[in-house]
């Protein structure tokens, strides 16, 4: 059996976009976390929503590993075997380090309000589900595609 080697080049000017891509890769390759929990964390981080307390703690842990990766530490985890940052200049590495360091402050600020984020996400889910359930039943205006009555008579 022959293994195929795939190379993916990520090109982007802002350091924030590269930092986000590295974060999502680190979540995808974190085999210490069960698949379902990893998928939830990946979607929450990808969606840029307010993070629940569990995911913000996970982000804090991943952030430290990503800082080690950018600094070239040998203890950077599995991602150092997958990602090659040798083409980056030191200025770009410093920018990535600054982005990862800034995530520590946002994690602390967002973890103060875990219930408000949960309530907001829960109400959005409920609103979306009720729109889909209502669609097609009597009394709903299906011409709008949202399953809600227009209110205009």
N, C-alpha and C positions, 0 to 999 in steps of 0.2 A: 504494500500500500504506500503510495507516494503522497506526501503532504504538499499542498500548494501554499506558497507564501504570498500573502497579499500585502501590498503597501498602499496606505491611504495617506495622502498629503492634505493637511489642513492649512489653508491659506486665509488669513484674515488680518486686517490692520489692527483693530482694537484688541488689546490684551484681554479684555473682559470676555470676548467671544471665545478665544482660545482657552481661557481659564474654565469657562463653562463646559466646553467640549471635553477638556481633560477631566473635569469633575464627573460628567456623565459616563465617560469611559471607565473611570475608577469605580463607579457604582456598578457598572455592568460586569466588571472583572473581579468584584469582591465576592469570592467564593465562600467566605466565612459566614455570610448572611444567607438565609434561605431565599429561594427564588421569589416567592410571593412578596416577602418583605422588601427585597431588593427592587422589585417592580413597582411597588407602592412608593418607595423612596425616590426612584428614578422619575416617576411621573410627577411627584410633588416638586422635585427640584427642577424638572424640565418646565413645569407650568408656571414657575416664578410666583406661586401663590404664597400667602403667609404660611409658614411652616409649622406643623405641629411640633410639640416638644420633642417627641421621639426622633423626628427627622432632623431637627436642628442640632440635636446631640450627635446624630450620625454625620451631619455635615461638618461639625467641629472636628470629629475624628478623621474624616476624609481630607479635610483641609490641611491637617498636619502632615499627612502622607504626601499630599501634593506639593507642599513646601519643600519636603525632603527630596522629592523628585526633581523639582526645578533647581535646587541647590546642588544636585549631583550626589547626594548621599547614597551610600551603598545599601542603607536600610530603608529604601523607598518603597519596598513591597513589590508585588507582582507587576505593577504597571511599568517599572523601569525596564522590564524585558520586552514590553509591547511598544512603548513610545520612545522615539528617538528625538531628543531635543538638541542635538548637536548643531543643527543649522541655525538655531536662535543666537542672536547676539546677546551680550551681557546686559545691554540696556533692556532688551525684550524680556530676559529672564528676571531682571529687577522689577519690571512692570507686572509680570505674572506673580512674583512674590508679593508685591504690594496688593494685588487683587485678592490673593488668598488670605493675606493678613487682615484685609478689611472685612472679610466674611466673619471673623470672630466677633466684631462689634455688632453686626447685623443679627447674628444668631442670638446674642444676649438680649437685644431689643425686641426681637420677634417672639422669643420664648416667654415674655412677660404676659402675653395675651393669647394663650393657646385656645381658650374657650371661644373668644370672639372669632378667631379664624375658623374654628370648627363650625360655629353657628352660621357664619357666612357661607361656607362651602355647603353645609347641610341645607340651607335655605335655597341656594342655587340649584342643588340637585333636585330638591322637592319641586321647585318651579319648573325645571326642565322635564321631569317625569310627568308632572300633571299636564303639561302642554302636550306631550306625546300621547298620554292616555286619553285626553279629551278629543284629540284629532280623530275625526271620523264618526264621533257619536252625534246624536241629535242635539241641535242647539249650538253647535260650533261652526265657525266659518272656516271651511277648509280651503278657501281660495287664497288666504294669506299664507298658508303653509305652516302656521304656528299653532293652529288648533284653538285659537281664541276668538271669541266674538268681537266684532269691530266696535260695537257699542253705538253705531250710527244707525238710526232707523229711517 
